[in-house]
Amino acid sequence: MTRVAAIDCGTNSIRLLVADIDPASGELVDLDRRMTIVRLGQGVDRTGRLAPEALERTFAACRDYAAIIKEHGAERLRFVATSASRDAENRDEFVRGVVAILGVEPEVITGDQEAEFSFTGATKELAEHDRLPKPYLVVDIGGGSTEFVVGEAHVRSARSVDVGCVRMTERHLVRDGAVSDPPSGEQVAAMRADIEAALDLAEETVPLREARTLVGLAGSVTTVSAIAQDLPEYDSTRIHHSRITVDRVREITDWLLRSTHAERAAVPSMHPGRVDVIAAGALVLLAIMERIGAEEVVVSEHDILDGIAFSVAQDAERGR
């Protein structure tokens, strides 16, 4: 087993996985898996720059993660940065801060690379046990972008489009500096039109409707699962590989779009950092399911982070 660390820094959250991995068998044993909401992408869609306070929140989380990695004695670390830092004019400032704290340079990967990692992380278990019909459509709904990947054992086609829970919230649901509470019908309609246009783009290169199993990743999807199960607290063991019907997703999305901040915050499984963006994320999921005619979504807690960790272990095995 090789002990590795992987960090995935997205638009809304930064996540760490420290794991022991056997590259030959594909076995992955979690030692530490955690997530911190840092909102690195705060205002990026509007300004094109990473805000100073967003950078400081992210660097604070990096300092915490550096201590955890050292404590576990991970042999190798890979830090992958996604949509927000890919889009920002001042991303060099972000890179310098990460190097100073963690000693590695963040890899600002393309949307296609992001999709590859997500597919590997999400489907490795499913493929090994042959539990669900192929091809899979893996959908990773992030803060700034959503990745679509179709494949069987390997990726056949992938596309990243610029719709995510933070980007859609900031673009459509913010008025006078605050998230509408709740949004108007016109705001929701404009957001849905934006999502549908993005799905049109995805379908230009990815055969979404050929999928026989829809696999949903990331915080918006896992939170919808927690709500669907009425969990008294967030429980990843009950969320991982849970299944949600399209009717239940529609019911939850409708409620989220009608609810107030206080009502969403009162949901026991809701992370405080998702209260204002979960409605947009749920709408992205619903639009995808309705577009491809999916009767259910299989929820995975294993995603891009696991894919990054597998890549680190494979590189170690090759002696890189």
Secondary structure, 3 states (H helix, E strand, C coil): CEEEEEEEECCCEEEEEEEEEECCCCEEEEEEEEEEECCCCCCHHHHCCCCHHHHHHHHHHHHHHHHHHHHHCCCEEEEEECHHHHHCCCHHHHHHHHHHHHCCCCEECCHHHHHHHHHHHHHHHHHHHCCCCCCEEEEEECCCCEEEEEECCCEEEEEEECCCHHHHHHHHHEECCEECCCCCHHHHHHHHHHHHHHHHHHHHHCCHHHCCEEEEECHHHHHHHHHHCCCCCCCHHHHCCCEEEHHHHHHHHHHHHHCCHHHHHCCCCCCHHHCCCHHHHHHHHHHHHHHHCCCEEEECCCCHHHHHHHHHHHHHHCCC
